[in-house]
């Protein structure tokens, strides 16, 4: 059986990585792409201001990204290591019911209790039935839909910001053992994914600075942890469209 407290220990380490302590690692910005201007130039909205910048990768207009922000010798703003921000993350501010949020220390209880999972789903259904707005409804629905795809999506209260965690139980046919696949997104560290088994914890991060920082803290977990930088870190579940017309069970 996968020890639920192992993931809680990992999240506790992440929680110790406060926005203040990680601010010195690398400057991550929430970037909204307003328009493509051609020749790798884009019109962007960054921290409430519009600016033009170069990007080393193709960006999609109207999407949000986390990016490293640098200035070249000729004072040209340049973005690198852009990570698309999951749409669910950008909408978490619509969740007004604080009972839907969890703290990292609550994860072990949630994973080890069928009653806790049932209460979470029941609260989601009640919230959907009394949604005060379309935006609120569209924010909640992916959490419920993910359950139909055997993915548990959990909103987290993280300091004065939002985060969310996704969990999916998988089975290794070769070892004949179960393991837990997870994905999380934090404003101060970006996306993190990995697996938790009885023997090992693996963690994928988007930035080299994040890897070095979590490696220094990994002794607090009490487990063997393997941390790597990955080019792609995708959510375990994400809706393709916001127009949800029908749900069948």
QUITA-V962392 format. One record per residue. N is the residue number from 1. RES is the residue in one small letter. OMEGA is omega as a letter, one per 40 degrees, with the letter a starting at -180 (NA if undefined). Layout:
N;RES;OMEGA, N;RES;OMEGA
This chain:
1;x;i, 2;x;i, 3;x;a, 4;x;a, 5;x;i, 6;x;i, 7;x;i, 8;x;i, 9;x;i, 10;x;i, 11;x;i, 12;x;i, 13;x;i, 14;x;i, 15;x;i, 16;x;i, 17;x;a, 18;x;i, 19;x;a, 20;x;a, 21;x;a, 22;x;a, 23;x;a, 24;x;a, 25;x;a, 26;x;a, 27;x;i, 28;x;a, 29;x;i, 30;x;a, 31;x;i, 32;x;i, 33;x;a, 34;x;a, 35;x;i, 36;x;a, 37;x;a, 38;x;i, 39;x;i, 40;x;i, 41;x;a, 42;x;i, 43;x;a, 44;x;i, 45;x;a, 46;x;i, 47;x;i, 48;x;a, 49;x;i, 50;x;i, 51;x;i, 52;x;a, 53;x;i, 54;x;i, 55;x;a, 56;x;i, 57;x;a, 58;x;a, 59;x;a, 60;x;i, 61;x;i, 62;x;i, 63;x;i, 64;x;i, 65;x;i, 66;x;a, 67;x;i, 68;x;a, 69;x;a, 70;x;i, 71;x;a, 72;x;a, 73;x;i, 74;x;i, 75;x;i, 76;x;i, 77;x;a, 78;x;i, 79;x;i, 80;x;i, 81;x;a, 82;x;i, 83;x;a, 84;x;i, 85;x;i, 86;x;a, 87;x;i, 88;x;a, 89;x;a, 90;x;a, 91;x;a, 92;x;a, 93;x;i, 94;x;a, 95;x;a, 96;x;a, 97;x;a, 98;x;i, 99;x;i, 100;x;a, 101;x;i, 102;x;i, 103;x;a, 104;x;a, 105;x;a, 106;x;a, 107;x;a, 108;x;i, 109;x;a, 110;x;a, 111;x;a, 112;x;a, 113;x;i, 114;x;i, 115;x;i, 116;x;i, 117;x;i, 118;x;i, 119;x;i, 120;x;i, 121;x;i, 122;x;i, 123;x;i, 124;x;a, 125;x;i, 126;x;i, 127;x;i, 128;x;a, 129;x;a, 130;x;a, 131;x;a, 132;x;a, 133;x;i, 134;x;a, 135;x;i, 136;x;i, 137;x;a, 138;x;i, 139;x;a, 140;x;a, 141;x;i, 142;x;i, 143;x;i, 144;x;i, 145;x;a, 146;x;i, 147;x;i, 148;x;i, 149;x;i, 150;x;i, 151;x;i, 152;x;i, 153;x;a, 154;x;i, 155;x;a, 156;x;i, 157;x;a, 158;x;a, 159;x;i, 160;x;i, 161;x;i, 162;x;i, 163;x;i, 164;x;a, 165;x;i, 166;x;a, 167;x;i, 168;x;i, 169;x;a, 170;x;a, 171;x;i, 172;x;a, 173;x;a, 174;x;a, 175;x;a, 176;x;i, 177;x;i, 178;x;i, 179;x;a, 180;x;i, 181;x;a, 182;x;i, 183;x;i, 184;x;i, 185;x;a, 186;x;a, 187;x;a, 188;x;a, 189;x;a, 190;x;a, 191;x;i, 192;x;i, 193;x;i, 194;x;a, 195;x;i, 196;x;i, 197;x;i, 198;x;a, 199;x;a, 200;x;i, 201;x;i, 202;x;a, 203;x;i, 204;x;i, 205;x;a, 206;x;a, 207;x;i, 208;x;i, 209;x;i, 210;x;i, 211;x;a, 212;x;a, 213;x;a, 214;x;i, 215;x;i, 216;x;a, 217;x;a, 218;x;i, 219;x;a, 220;x;a, 221;x;a, 222;x;a, 223;x;i, 224;x;a, 225;x;i, 226;x;a, 227;x;i, 228;x;i, 229;x;a, 230;x;i, 231;x;a, 232;x;i, 233;x;a, 234;x;i, 235;x;i, 236;x;i, 237;x;i, 238;x;a, 239;x;a, 240;x;a, 241;x;i, 242;x;a, 243;x;a, 244;x;a, 245;x;a, 246;x;i, 247;x;i, 248;x;a, 249;x;NA
